Amino acid sequence: MWPRSGCEVPPLTARVAHAAFPKGSLAIRVREALGEVFADGQFAEYFAGRGHPSISPARLVMVLVLQFAEGMTDRQAADAVRARVDWKYCLSLELTDPGFDASVLSEFRTRLAQGDRAELLLARLLDVLREHDLLAKGGRQRTDATHVLACVRLLNRLELAMESMRAALEALSVAAPVWLVGHAPDAWWERYAQRASDYRLPQGEGPRAALAVTVGTDGYQLLEAVHAEGAPAWLREIPALQVLRMIWVQQYHRDHDGPRLRGKGERPPGAVAITSPYDTDARYGVKRGMGWSGYKGHFTETCEASRPHVIVHVATTPATTSDVETVATRHADLAEADLLPEQEYVDAGYVSVDHILDARTQYGIELIGPLPPDSAWQARDPEAFDLTRFTINWETQNVTCPNGATSRNWKSTSNADGLPIVQVTFKMPDCGPCPDRPRCTRSATGARGLTFRARPQLEAQRHIRAEQATDGWRAQYATRSGVEGTMAQASRRCGVHRARYRGQAKVHLQHVLTAISLNLVRVDAWLTGAPLGGSWTSRLTTLRQSLTLAV
């Protein structure tokens, strides 16, 4: 790569752009306000040092950002570079510059998806915003996640097996056609000639089970042929064959009776189960009753009134990853970037008492979100004896019930997640004849037992839950609601709910480019004085409000 340095906008391009856009456009205003955000020298290690000079990577990054800001395809973005004078102004191109082929953008994205290169793009923009006093550490931030549908079809188990077999045969038909002709039975040419979703599957459980056994047998036959002694060793390295093997391990069990689909208790957990042969990183997740195959996108933005709301952190996880698992990594990333907030507003999915305490002690962050309530049935029944009705003596390590009985044992241990807990049990002679037994336990023969967190966590838990019940906390927490507008903006402008590409690395690059484009749109709106958009209100609600004011 031959890097450019300090490239100025050509005079003719500048005159024509300002004549065509007297009030400017997003591309023109961003260039005038921030200058060249990206420089070729940042990308030198991504390219070879010899050969034909490549297209400027700094320009390509800005093309990708503008592409996401305007919701364009690769071909539309390449045409805009050739035809639109405001884009030429932003990219410092001559009016006669012919641009490049649309395929260049796909090849460049492949380079950017490797390693942590996507993170460096967002970090560079944040540095530029700090240089212009549009971003600062501290203050308030808010975080939310949204579902992202993978760029693949949603398949049931039978379709998954058939499509995996077809994908392997498609790869072999290109990589080793002569070998495939010699090893593929005649039935395969008809059975796997079309996509599984286009296949007219048999009706009824019996015929479907028989077809599943047939497909399983075909898959094992192909894998055995590929791993046979006389087969070329490189066939086993074909990605589609490796995916086929993994899916067969997850979906089939073979014994002396032949292959069969695994039963309900034999299937792999959702965190590792492959849902498509074309995107092995996608996972099937469920949230609030909605299921999807793909990923989650987590976005963290600043929310200070004195500066534009800037997205400062982006994370992409499989759909099965719980939101709370991302908290520690996000805080570590923000600390490394010197962008830690004083307060972070999140929803219940990101909150646990341990993360609240860790954020406070390790990073000085006040993690604000609704702590989940006690899930015991006693806590839901106002007449029952929940944990708050018991007196815990941490020094003598015993618990006293509301009727004065004392526990007989105290055990400090850990739960399934490795978190410290305490388990206590009361005496049956005290619990058996107790008149309040129905208010305390539903066990017909056993005494009351309690399980609660260790002292620091339990005391913090009680304090936080009491604080959440106040009007002051609710008014403070209302700050988080603005992040829903960010998700709506990312969906309308950049299509964040649907993955454009396959694989978690490229989907994460999509989310980073989404964040960069939204940041530039917001900075442009801030500098031009455009007001923030309000919440959507239906016409019926507007009419009701007008009638109320009239009265």
NULO-705838 format. One line per field, with one value per residue (C-alpha): residue in one letter; x, y, z; residue number from 1. Coordinates in steps of 0.5 Angstrom, whole numbers, always signed. Layout:
BEGIN
residuo A, ... $
x X, ... $
y Y, ... $
z Z, ... $
num NUM, ... $
This chain:
BEGIN
residuo M, W, P, R, S, G, C, E, V, P, P, L, T, A, R, V, A, H, A, A, F, P, K, G, S, L, A, I, R, V, R, E, A, L, G, E, V, F, A, D, G, Q, F, A, E, Y, F, A, G, R, G, H, P, S, I, S, P, A, R, L, V, M, V, L, V, L, Q, F, A, E, G, M, T, D, R, Q, A, A, D, A, V, R, A, R, V, D, W, K, Y, C, L, S, L, E, L, T, D, P, G, F, D, A, S, V, L, S, E, F, R, T, R, L, A, Q, G, D, R, A, E, L, L, L, A, R, L, L, D, V, L, R, E, H, D, L, L, A, K, G, G, R, Q, R, T, D, A, T, H, V, L, A, C, V, R, L, L, N, R, L, E, L, A, M, E, S, M, R, A, A, L, E, A, L, S, V, A, A, P, V, W, L, V, G, H, A, P, D, A, W, W, E, R, Y, A, Q, R, A, S, D, Y, R, L, P, Q, G, E, G, P, R, A, A, L, A, V, T, V, G, T, D, G, Y, Q, L, L, E, A, V, H, A, E, G, A, P, A, W, L, R, E, I, P, A, L, Q, V, L, R, M, I, W, V, Q, Q, Y, H, R, D, H, D, G, P, R, L, R, G, K, G, E, R, P, P, G, A, V, A, I, T, S, P, Y, D, T, D, A, R, Y, G, V, K, R, G, M, G, W, S, G, Y, K, G, H, F, T, E, T, C, E, A, S, R, P, H, V, I, V, H, V, A, T, T, P, A, T, T, S, D, V, E, T, V, A, T, R, H, A, D, L, A, E, A, D, L, L, P, E, Q, E, Y, V, D, A, G, Y, V, S, V, D, H, I, L, D, A, R, T, Q, Y, G, I, E, L, I, G, P, L, P, P, D, S, A, W, Q, A, R, D, P, E, A, F, D, L, T, R, F, T, I, N, W, E, T, Q, N, V, T, C, P, N, G, A, T, S, R, N, W, K, S, T, S, N, A, D, G, L, P, I, V, Q, V, T, F, K, M, P, D, C, G, P, C, P, D, R, P, R, C, T, R, S, A, T, G, A, R, G, L, T, F, R, A, R, P, Q, L, E, A, Q, R, H, I, R, A, E, Q, A, T, D, G, W, R, A, Q, Y, A, T, R, S, G, V, E, G, T, M, A, Q, A, S, R, R, C, G, V, H, R, A, R, Y, R, G, Q, A, K, V, H, L, Q, H, V, L, T, A, I, S, L, N, L, V, R, V, D, A, W, L, T, G, A, P, L, G, G, S, W, T, S, R, L, T, T, L, R, Q, S, L, T, L, A, V $
x +0, +2, -1, -3, -2, -6, -10, -14, -20, -19, -21, -26, -29, -30, -33, -38, -40, -41, -45, -49, -50, -51, -53, -48, -50, -48, -42, -40, -41, -37, -31, -31, -32, -28, -23, -20, -23, -18, -11, -8, -2, -7, -8, -1, +0, -6, -3, +3, +9, +10, +6, +0, -2, -8, -14, -14, -16, -18, -23, -26, -27, -31, -35, -37, -39, -43, -46, -49, -51, -55, -57, -54, -52, -45, -46, -50, -44, -40, -44, -45, -37, -37, -43, -44, -40, -41, -38, -32, -32, -32, -27, -22, -23, -23, -29, -26, -24, -28, -28, -28, -32, -37, -33, -27, -32, -33, -26, -24, -29, -26, -19, -23, -26, -20, -17, -19, -19, -26, -25, -20, -24, -29, -23, -20, -27, -28, -21, -23, -29, -25, -20, -26, -29, -35, -34, -31, -30, -35, -42, -47, -48, -53, -53, -58, -58, -62, -64, -60, -63, -57, -56, -59, -65, -69, -68, -72, -67, -69, -68, -61, -59, -61, -58, -51, -51, -53, -47, -42, -44, -44, -37, -34, -37, -33, -27, -26, -32, -28, -28, -35, -38, -34, -37, -44, -50, -55, -60, -56, -56, -64, -64, -60, -61, -65, -65, -68, -73, -75, -76, -83, -82, -86, -92, -93, -88, -86, -84, -80, -77, -75, -72, -68, -65, -64, -60, -56, -54, -52, -48, -44, -43, -40, -36, -33, -31, -27, -24, -22, -15, -15, -18, -14, -12, -14, -22, -22, -20, -26, -30, -37, -34, -32, -39, -42, -38, -40, -47, -48, -44, -49, -56, -55, -53, -51, -51, -51, -59, -56, -57, -62, -64, -62, -67, -69, -64, -59, -58, -53, -54, -56, -50, -46, -51, -50, -57, -54, -48, -47, -46, -43, -43, -50, -54, -62, -64, -70, -72, -79, -82, -79, -74, -69, -63, -57, -54, -55, -52, -50, -49, -47, -48, -47, -53, -50, -55, -48, -45, -48, -50, -44, -44, -37, -38, -40, -41, -43, -45, -49, -56, -55, -51, -54, -54, -51, -45, -42, -42, -35, -32, -35, -33, -26, -26, -28, -23, -18, -20, -21, -28, -31, -38, -40, -46, -49, -56, -58, -64, -66, -62, -55, -56, -54, -52, -45, -44, -46, -41, -36, -37, -37, -31, -26, -28, -32, -38, -45, -49, -56, -62, -68, -65, -69, -74, -74, -77, -79, -87, -86, -84, -90, -95, -96, -98, -92, -86, -80, -73, -74, -78, -73, -67, -60, -54, -48, -43, -47, -48, -56, -63, -69, -76, -82, -84, -77, -75, -67, -64, -60, -54, -51, -47, -43, -42, -43, -48, -48, -45, -40, -43, -42, -49, -51, -56, -59, -64, -69, -71, -77, -79, -80, -83, -88, -93, -92, -99, -96, -93, -97, -95, -87, -87, -90, -87, -91, -86, -79, -77, -76, -70, -67, -62, -59, -53, -47, -47, -44, -49, -55, -54, -53, -59, -64, -61, -62, -69, -71, -68, -72, -78, -78, -80, -73, -70, -75, -74, -67, -68, -72, -66, -65, -71, -67, -63, -69, -69, -62, -64, -70, -65, -60, -66, -69, -62, -58, -62, -59, -64, -62, -54, -52, -46, -45, -40, -40, -33, -37, -43, -39, -36, -43, -45, -38, -40, -47, -44, -39, -45, -50, -44, -43, -50, -51, -45, -48, -55, -51, -47, -53, -57, -62, -67, -67, -73, -78, -82, -87, -94, -100, -106, -111, -106, -105, -112, -114, -108, -111, -118, -115, -112, -118, -122 $
y +0, +7, +11, +18, +24, +30, +30, +36, +37, +39, +46, +44, +39, +44, +49, +44, +41, +48, +50, +44, +43, +51, +48, +42, +35, +30, +28, +35, +37, +31, +33, +40, +39, +33, +33, +26, +22, +16, +16, +11, +10, +6, +1, +0, -7, -10, -10, -12, -8, -10, -10, -6, +0, -1, +3, +8, +4, +11, +12, +5, +6, +12, +9, +4, +9, +13, +7, +5, +12, +12, +5, +3, -4, -5, -3, +3, +6, +4, +8, +14, +15, +15, +20, +24, +30, +31, +24, +26, +32, +28, +23, +28, +26, +29, +30, +25, +20, +13, +10, +2, -4, -6, -12, -8, -7, -14, -16, -10, -12, -19, -15, -11, -17, -20, -20, -13, -9, -7, -4, +0, +4, +6, +8, +12, +16, +17, +20, +25, +27, +28, +32, +37, +37, +33, +27, +26, +21, +20, +23, +18, +12, +7, +0, -4, -10, -12, -19, -20, -25, -29, -28, -35, -39, -42, -49, -55, -61, -65, -59, -58, -65, -64, -58, -59, -66, -61, -56, -61, -64, -57, -56, -63, -62, -56, -58, -65, -67, -73, -76, -74, -78, -84, -84, -81, -86, -84, -83, -77, -73, -72, -72, -66, -63, -57, -53, -57, -51, -52, -60, -62, -66, -72, -71, -75, -77, -84, -82, -76, -80, -85, -79, -77, -84, -84, -77, -79, -86, -81, -77, -82, -86, -79, -78, -85, -84, -78, -81, -87, -89, -88, -81, -75, -72, -65, -67, -67, -60, -57, -53, -56, -63, -61, -57, -64, -68, -63, -63, -70, -71, -66, -69, -76, -82, -89, -96, -103, -101, -95, -88, -84, -77, -76, -75, -69, -71, -72, -66, -61, -54, -48, -45, -50, -53, -51, -48, -47, -50, -43, -39, -44, -38, -37, -40, -40, -36, -34, -28, -25, -31, -29, -34, -33, -36, -31, -26, -20, -13, -9, -2, +3, +11, +17, +21, +28, +34, +38, +34, +29, +22, +18, +10, +9, +1, -4, -12, -18, -24, -31, -30, -35, -31, -27, -20, -20, -24, -18, -13, -14, -14, -8, -4, -7, -4, +2, +3, +1, +7, +12, +13, +10, +13, +15, +12, +7, +5, -2, -6, -12, -17, -13, -13, -17, -15, -18, -14, -8, -9, -10, -4, +0, -3, -4, +2, +7, +6, +6, +1, +3, -2, -6, -12, -18, -19, -25, -31, -35, -36, -33, -27, -26, -28, -22, -27, -31, -31, -29, -28, -21, -24, -28, -25, -27, -26, -26, -27, -33, -36, -37, -35, -34, -35, -30, -34, -34, -41, -42, -45, -52, -51, -46, -48, -43, -46, -44, -44, -47, -41, -41, -35, -35, -37, -39, -45, -46, -51, -51, -56, -61, -61, -53, -53, -59, -56, -49, -46, -41, -47, -46, -39, -42, -48, -52, -59, -64, -67, -63, -57, -50, -48, -42, -40, -33, -29, -28, -22, -16, -19, -20, -13, -9, -13, -11, -4, -3, -7, -2, +4, +2, +2, +10, +15, +19, +12, +11, +19, +17, +11, +14, +16, +9, +10, +14, +8, +5, +11, +9, +2, +5, +9, +3, -1, +4, +7, +1, -5, -7, -13, -17, -19, -17, -22, -29, -30, -27, -23, -20, -19, -15, -11, -9, -7, -3, +1, +2, +5, +10, +12, +14, +18, +22, +23, +25, +30, +33, +34, +37, +42, +44, +45, +40, +38, +30, +27, +25, +19, +16, +18, +15, +20, +17, +19, +26, +27, +25, +30, +36, +34, +34, +41, +44, +42 $
z +0, -2, +4, +2, +7, +9, +2, +1, -3, -10, -11, -17, -13, -7, -12, -15, -8, -5, -11, -11, -4, -1, +5, +5, +6, +11, +8, +7, +14, +17, +13, +14, +22, +23, +17, +15, +21, +18, +15, +11, +16, +20, +16, +13, +16, +13, +6, +2, +2, -6, -12, -15, -11, -7, -7, -1, +6, +9, +3, +3, +11, +10, +4, +9, +14, +9, +6, +13, +14, +8, +8, +1, -2, -4, -11, -9, -5, -11, -16, -11, -11, -18, -19, -12, -12, -4, -3, -8, -3, +3, +0, -3, -10, -17, -21, -26, -21, -24, -17, -16, -17, -12, -10, -7, -1, +0, +0, +4, +10, +10, +12, +17, +20, +22, +29, +33, +27, +27, +35, +32, +27, +33, +37, +32, +31, +39, +39, +34, +37, +44, +40, +38, +45, +43, +48, +55, +60, +66, +66, +65, +60, +58, +55, +51, +47, +41, +37, +30, +25, +22, +15, +14, +14, +20, +19, +23, +25, +19, +14, +18, +16, +9, +8, +11, +7, +1, +2, +3, -4, -7, -4, -7, -14, -14, -11, -13, -18, -21, -14, -12, -19, -17, -10, -10, -11, -16, -11, -8, -15, -14, -6, -5, -12, -9, -2, +4, +5, -3, -1, +0, +6, +8, +12, +19, +24, +21, +14, +17, +22, +16, +12, +17, +18, +10, +11, +17, +13, +7, +11, +15, +8, +5, +12, +11, +4, +5, +11, +8, +7, -1, -1, -1, +5, +3, +2, +10, +11, +6, +11, +9, +11, +17, +19, +16, +21, +27, +26, +25, +32, +35, +31, +30, +34, +31, +34, +32, +29, +25, +25, +29, +31, +38, +43, +47, +53, +48, +44, +45, +49, +45, +47, +42, +37, +30, +27, +20, +16, +13, +19, +25, +29, +30, +35, +37, +43, +46, +50, +52, +48, +42, +39, +33, +30, +30, +35, +40, +39, +45, +44, +50, +49, +53, +55, +57, +55, +54, +49, +43, +45, +42, +42, +46, +46, +41, +43, +39, +42, +40, +42, +47, +51, +57, +58, +65, +62, +58, +64, +66, +59, +57, +63, +62, +55, +57, +62, +57, +53, +59, +57, +64, +66, +73, +72, +67, +66, +64, +64, +69, +64, +66, +73, +79, +86, +84, +78, +82, +87, +82, +78, +84, +87, +81, +76, +81, +76, +79, +75, +76, +74, +77, +81, +80, +86, +90, +86, +92, +93, +100, +97, +92, +98, +103, +108, +108, +111, +106, +108, +110, +116, +119, +123, +121, +126, +122, +129, +132, +125, +126, +124, +128, +125, +126, +132, +135, +133, +132, +126, +127, +122, +118, +112, +108, +100, +93, +88, +81, +78, +84, +88, +95, +99, +106, +107, +114, +116, +122, +127, +125, +133, +132, +125, +126, +131, +129, +127, +122, +118, +112, +111, +112, +108, +103, +105, +108, +112, +112, +116, +113, +110, +107, +102, +102, +99, +103, +108, +103, +97, +102, +105, +98, +95, +101, +100, +93, +93, +98, +94, +88, +91, +91, +87, +86, +84, +78, +76, +76, +72, +67, +63, +61, +56, +51, +49, +46, +41, +39, +37, +33, +30, +28, +26, +21, +18, +18, +19, +25, +27, +20, +19, +13, +13, +16, +22, +28, +26, +20, +24, +29, +24, +21, +29, +29, +22, +25, +31, +27, +22, +28, +31, +25, +24, +31, +31, +25, +28, +34, +30, +26, +32, +29, +35, +38, +36, +41, +42, +37, +39, +36, +33, +38, +43, +40, +40, +47, +49, +46, +48, +55, +55, +52, +58 $
num 1, 2, 3, 4, 5, 6, 7, 8, 9, 10, 11, 12, 13, 14, 15, 16, 17, 18, 19, 20, 21, 22, 23, 24, 25, 26, 27, 28, 29, 30, 31, 32, 33, 34, 35, 36, 37, 38, 39, 40, 41, 42, 43, 44, 45, 46, 47, 48, 49, 50, 51, 52, 53, 54, 55, 56, 57, 58, 59, 60, 61, 62, 63, 64, 65, 66, 67, 68, 69, 70, 71, 72, 73, 74, 75, 76, 77, 78, 79, 80, 81, 82, 83, 84, 85, 86, 87, 88, 89, 90, 91, 92, 93, 94, 95, 96, 97, 98, 99, 100, 101, 102, 103, 104, 105, 106, 107, 108, 109, 110, 111, 112, 113, 114, 115, 116, 117, 118, 119, 120, 121, 122, 123, 124, 125, 126, 127, 128, 129, 130, 131, 132, 133, 134, 135, 136, 137, 138, 139, 140, 141, 142, 143, 144, 145, 146, 147, 148, 149, 150, 151, 152, 153, 154, 155, 156, 157, 158, 159, 160, 161, 162, 163, 164, 165, 166, 167, 168, 169, 170, 171, 172, 173, 174, 175, 176, 177, 178, 179, 180, 181, 182, 183, 184, 185, 186, 187, 188, 189, 190, 191, 192, 193, 194, 195, 196, 197, 198, 199, 200, 201, 202, 203, 204, 205, 206, 207, 208, 209, 210, 211, 212, 213, 214, 215, 216, 217, 218, 219, 220, 221, 222, 223, 224, 225, 226, 227, 228, 229, 230, 231, 232, 233, 234, 235, 236, 237, 238, 239, 240, 241, 242, 243, 244, 245, 246, 247, 248, 249, 250, 251, 252, 253, 254, 255, 256, 257, 258, 259, 260, 261, 262, 263, 264, 265, 266, 267, 268, 269, 270, 271, 272, 273, 274, 275, 276, 277, 278, 279, 280, 281, 282, 283, 284, 285, 286, 287, 288, 289, 290, 291, 292, 293, 294, 295, 296, 297, 298, 299, 300, 301, 302, 303, 304, 305, 306, 307, 308, 309, 310, 311, 312, 313, 314, 315, 316, 317, 318, 319, 320, 321, 322, 323, 324, 325, 326, 327, 328, 329, 330, 331, 332, 333, 334, 335, 336, 337, 338, 339, 340, 341, 342, 343, 344, 345, 346, 347, 348, 349, 350, 351, 352, 353, 354, 355, 356, 357, 358, 359, 360, 361, 362, 363, 364, 365, 366, 367, 368, 369, 370, 371, 372, 373, 374, 375, 376, 377, 378, 379, 380, 381, 382, 383, 384, 385, 386, 387, 388, 389, 390, 391, 392, 393, 394, 395, 396, 397, 398, 399, 400, 401, 402, 403, 404, 405, 406, 407, 408, 409, 410, 411, 412, 413, 414, 415, 416, 417, 418, 419, 420, 421, 422, 423, 424, 425, 426, 427, 428, 429, 430, 431, 432, 433, 434, 435, 436, 437, 438, 439, 440, 441, 442, 443, 444, 445, 446, 447, 448, 449, 450, 451, 452, 453, 454, 455, 456, 457, 458, 459, 460, 461, 462, 463, 464, 465, 466, 467, 468, 469, 470, 471, 472, 473, 474, 475, 476, 477, 478, 479, 480, 481, 482, 483, 484, 485, 486, 487, 488, 489, 490, 491, 492, 493, 494, 495, 496, 497, 498, 499, 500, 501, 502, 503, 504, 505, 506, 507, 508, 509, 510, 511, 512, 513, 514, 515, 516, 517, 518, 519, 520, 521, 522, 523, 524, 525, 526, 527, 528, 529, 530, 531, 532, 533, 534, 535, 536, 537, 538, 539, 540, 541, 542, 543, 544, 545, 546, 547, 548, 549, 550, 551 $
